[in-house]
Amino acid sequence: MTKTDASVLNELSRLEKQAIVVEDFDEGGDALQALAKLDKARAREVALRILREEIGDVYYQASAFDVLYGISAPDAVRYMEAAATTVDPYILGRMLTEIAVDSGYIEHQALVAKAVPLLRRALASRTTKELSAIEASVKHFDETYPA
């Protein structure tokens, strides 16, 4: 291993640690974004860990979902399948928004077709109070995918 290789590995490890052991959510989010640019596979694992272990607050977790969706939409949809009915409403709102925004991308049509009904089930399982907290996301989703 060259000195440059070791330097890159050290930087990746530093970014990963900064995203998982969060002392400052802005810095952690920046670290995850930087990791996504340098090593998508590693960033995917870190984003999934943040979501599964509920690291940080819901806003941090939602940004981890955004990173996950951006680098691996199939993994993000699998996460939606497992967690959309139980995640915090704010994270559900981000899921709705990502799928609504992605409606026009041909390469994601199969994923979107899979995600829409599962997100509808997640919405049906929520209380009015929970849905009112993410009203704009629900409206955007419903306008994009009318029932």
Disulfide bonds with the S-S distance in Angstrom:
none
